[in-house]
Amino acid sequence: MKIKTLLLMAFISASTFAQDTEFKFSKEGLTDFIVTTYEGSAKDTYNLTLAWVKENSKKGYKVVSSVEGEKITVEGGKENFLCSKAGGTTVCTYATFTIEISFKEGKFKFEAVGLTEKPNNATTVVTHDLNDFSEYYNKDGSLKKYKDDVPAAYESLFNELNKSLVTFMDKKKKADGW
């Protein structure tokens, strides 16, 4: 009986400290960061990430700040981030995101730092707090009307950025004969 209790406590402790591998949207905000296992030194992964940013510069990706071999802060844009129908017309928004990627031997931390949104037919820019999405929810905890697409938009934006980085690094390593 003591062994079962001990194993249960060990399992609970391990799952409490497990790191997220995908971004999730909730009323309390977006997952702070995810950790991706990636074979290679921090320096090599850092350099591959710089190459990924350069490759995506036509999409508006740029390095905002960096500490060589340790971390990079990147800003970029996403066309048609959220689209909704209004009066028979579809109105979409352009999102500008900020991510920070930190590197260690064999892994990197991918953090969603910021997001602003601008409707394509307006000049107003809205800054979103990634740590509080209560604006999208009713008091009973359900999503507000016409906000059904919001969680998937946030999750897919940041998860696809991470996936794009890994795919690019894999292709680059293969092309370079690693």
C-alpha positions as CSV (number, residue, x, y, z in Angstrom):
1,M,0.0,0.0,0.0
2,K,2.9,2.4,0.8
3,I,4.4,1.7,-2.6
4,K,1.1,2.6,-4.4
5,T,0.9,5.8,-2.4
6,L,4.5,6.7,-3.1
7,L,4.1,6.0,-6.9
8,L,0.9,8.1,-7.0
9,M,2.7,11.0,-5.3
10,A,5.7,10.6,-7.7
11,F,3.3,10.7,-10.7
12,I,1.5,13.8,-9.4
13,S,4.8,15.5,-8.8
14,A,6.1,14.6,-12.3
15,S,3.0,15.8,-14.0
16,T,2.9,19.0,-12.0
17,F,6.4,19.9,-13.3
18,A,5.9,18.6,-16.8
19,Q,6.6,21.2,-19.4
20,D,4.0,22.1,-22.0
21,T,4.7,21.1,-25.6
22,E,1.8,23.1,-27.2
23,F,0.2,26.4,-26.6
24,K,-3.3,26.3,-25.2
25,F,-5.9,29.1,-24.9
26,S,-8.0,29.5,-21.8
27,K,-9.8,32.3,-19.9
28,E,-6.6,32.7,-17.8
29,G,-4.5,33.3,-21.0
30,L,-2.3,31.5,-23.3
31,T,0.3,29.0,-22.2
32,D,3.3,31.1,-21.1
33,F,5.8,29.0,-23.1
34,I,6.6,25.6,-24.5
35,V,9.8,23.6,-24.5
36,T,10.8,21.8,-27.6
37,T,13.5,19.1,-27.5
38,Y,15.9,19.6,-30.4
39,E,19.2,17.8,-30.9
40,G,22.2,20.2,-31.1
41,S,24.1,22.8,-29.1
42,A,22.5,26.1,-28.0
43,K,24.8,27.9,-30.4
44,D,23.8,25.8,-33.4
45,T,20.1,26.0,-32.6
46,Y,20.5,29.8,-32.2
47,N,22.2,30.1,-35.6
48,L,19.5,28.0,-37.3
49,T,16.8,30.2,-35.7
50,L,18.5,33.3,-37.1
51,A,18.5,31.6,-40.5
52,W,14.7,30.9,-40.1
53,V,14.0,34.6,-39.3
54,K,16.0,35.6,-42.3
55,E,14.2,33.1,-44.5
56,N,10.8,34.6,-43.3
57,S,11.8,38.2,-43.6
58,K,9.5,38.6,-46.6
59,K,6.6,37.8,-44.1
60,G,7.9,40.7,-41.9
61,Y,9.8,38.6,-39.4
62,K,12.7,40.5,-37.8
63,V,15.0,40.1,-34.9
64,V,14.1,42.7,-32.3
65,S,16.8,41.8,-29.8
66,S,19.2,38.9,-29.2
67,V,21.9,37.6,-26.9
68,E,24.2,35.5,-29.1
69,G,23.8,31.8,-28.5
70,E,21.3,32.3,-25.7
71,K,18.0,34.0,-26.9
72,I,16.3,35.8,-29.7
73,T,13.2,38.0,-29.7
74,V,11.4,38.0,-33.0
75,E,8.6,40.1,-34.3
76,G,6.5,39.1,-37.3
77,G,3.0,39.3,-38.9
78,K,0.1,37.1,-39.8
79,E,-2.4,38.0,-42.5
80,N,-6.0,37.1,-41.8
81,F,-5.4,36.2,-38.2
82,L,-9.1,36.4,-37.4
83,C,-11.9,36.8,-39.9
84,S,-15.6,37.6,-39.2
85,K,-18.6,38.4,-41.2
86,A,-20.1,41.9,-40.6
87,G,-23.1,43.1,-42.7
88,G,-22.4,40.6,-45.5
89,T,-18.8,41.5,-45.7
90,T,-15.8,39.5,-44.3
91,V,-13.5,41.6,-42.2
92,C,-10.1,40.1,-41.3
93,T,-7.4,41.3,-39.0
94,Y,-3.6,41.5,-39.3
95,A,-1.7,40.3,-36.2
96,T,1.7,41.4,-35.2
97,F,3.3,38.9,-32.8
98,T,6.4,38.9,-30.6
99,I,8.1,35.7,-29.6
100,E,11.2,35.0,-27.5
101,I,13.2,31.9,-28.1
102,S,15.8,30.8,-25.5
103,F,18.4,28.0,-26.2
104,K,20.0,25.3,-24.1
105,E,21.8,22.1,-25.1
106,G,19.2,19.8,-26.7
107,K,16.2,22.1,-26.4
108,F,14.7,25.5,-26.7
109,K,12.0,27.5,-25.0
110,F,9.5,29.2,-27.2
111,E,7.6,32.0,-25.5
112,A,4.6,34.0,-26.8
113,V,5.4,37.6,-25.6
114,G,2.9,39.8,-27.3
115,L,0.2,40.2,-29.9
116,T,-1.5,43.2,-31.5
117,E,-4.3,43.1,-34.0
118,K,-5.5,45.5,-36.6
119,P,-8.6,45.1,-38.7
120,N,-7.7,45.4,-42.4
121,N,-10.3,48.1,-42.9
122,A,-9.3,50.3,-39.9
123,T,-6.3,52.1,-38.4
124,T,-7.0,51.1,-34.7
125,V,-4.5,48.7,-33.3
126,V,-5.6,46.5,-30.3
127,T,-3.0,45.1,-27.9
128,H,-3.9,41.8,-26.3
129,D,-2.9,40.7,-22.9
130,L,-1.7,37.1,-23.4
131,N,-2.1,36.4,-19.7
132,D,-5.8,37.2,-19.5
133,F,-8.4,36.3,-22.1
134,S,-11.5,37.1,-19.9
135,E,-12.5,39.6,-22.6
136,Y,-13.6,36.7,-24.8
137,Y,-15.7,34.9,-22.1
138,N,-19.1,35.4,-20.6
139,K,-19.5,35.4,-16.8
140,D,-20.7,31.8,-16.9
141,G,-17.3,30.8,-18.5
142,S,-18.6,30.2,-22.0
143,L,-17.1,31.9,-25.0
144,K,-18.9,35.1,-26.1
145,K,-21.0,35.0,-29.2
146,Y,-19.0,35.2,-32.5
147,K,-15.7,34.4,-30.6
148,D,-15.7,30.6,-31.5
149,D,-12.7,31.0,-33.8
150,V,-10.5,33.0,-31.3
151,P,-9.0,30.1,-29.3
152,A,-8.0,28.2,-32.4
153,A,-6.5,31.3,-34.0
154,Y,-4.2,32.0,-31.0
155,E,-3.2,28.3,-30.6
156,S,-2.5,27.7,-34.2
157,L,-0.5,30.9,-34.7
158,F,2.0,30.2,-32.0
159,N,2.0,26.4,-32.4
160,E,2.5,26.7,-36.2
161,L,5.4,29.2,-35.6
162,N,7.1,26.7,-33.4
163,K,6.5,23.9,-35.9
164,S,7.7,26.0,-38.8
165,L,11.0,26.7,-36.9
166,V,11.6,23.0,-36.2
167,T,10.7,22.0,-39.8
168,F,13.1,24.7,-41.1
169,M,15.9,23.6,-38.8
170,D,15.4,19.9,-39.9
171,K,15.6,20.8,-43.6
172,K,18.6,23.1,-43.1
173,K,20.5,20.4,-41.1
174,K,19.7,17.8,-43.8
175,A,20.7,20.1,-46.6
176,D,24.0,20.9,-44.8
177,G,24.7,17.2,-44.4
178,W,24.3,16.8,-40.7
